[in-house]
Amino acid sequence: MGEAKRRQNSDANTKANQPLIPGLPITKQQSEQFIALTTKGAWIGIGALVVIWLTVRLIGPALGWWELAD
């Protein structure tokens, strides 16, 4: 039973360090890190969009910085 678990762990380690696509030097671990980074960046972008929208639509006109055209 212990031998099977040991083999399973060593197989997982070797698969994580193998190239994802032959010919490209990108491993599975690097692709997962890239996905995590871009997901975090997307959420930051969504948050910035909401803040800008609130500023243009609500905060700016309320403080008299500009008037809405609609």
N, C-alpha and C positions, 0 to 999 in steps of 0.2 A: 504494500500500500504506500509506503514512503517513497519507493522508487518511482512510482507513477507521478506523484506530486512533484518530485524533484525534476523529472523530465518535463513536466508541464511548465514549470517555472523557467527552466532553461530555454525551452522553445519560445516562450513569450519574450524573453530578453533578446534572443537572436532575431526574431521577427520585427521587433521595434527598431533595430539598428540596420535592417536591410532597406535598400532603396525601394520606394513606393512604386516607381515606374522605372523599368530598366533603362539605363542611359541618362537618367536625371539624378543628380546627387542629393535628392530630398528623401529623408527617412520618414517613417510614419510618425515618429515623435515630433519631428520638425513641422509636419503638416498639421498635427493637432495643436501645436503652439501657435501656428499661423492663424488657424481658425479661431482659437481663443482670443488672440490679439485683435483680429478684425471684428469679432463679435463685440468686444469691449468698445472698440472704436465706433461701431455702429450705434451702440447705446449712448455714447457721449454725443454723437452727432444728432441723434433724436432729441436728447435733452437740450442741446444748444438751439435746435430748431424751435422747440416749444418756448424757450426763454425769449428768443427773438420775436416770435409771433406775439407773445403776450406783451412785449415792449411796444411793438408797432401798433397793435390793435387796442390795448387797454392803457398801458402806463403812459405812453407818449401823449395821447390825447387828454388824459386825465390831468397831466401836469402842464398842459398848454404848449407842449413842444411843437405840435402840428395838429392839423385838422384832417379827419378822414374825408376822402372824396366821395364816399357813397352816401 
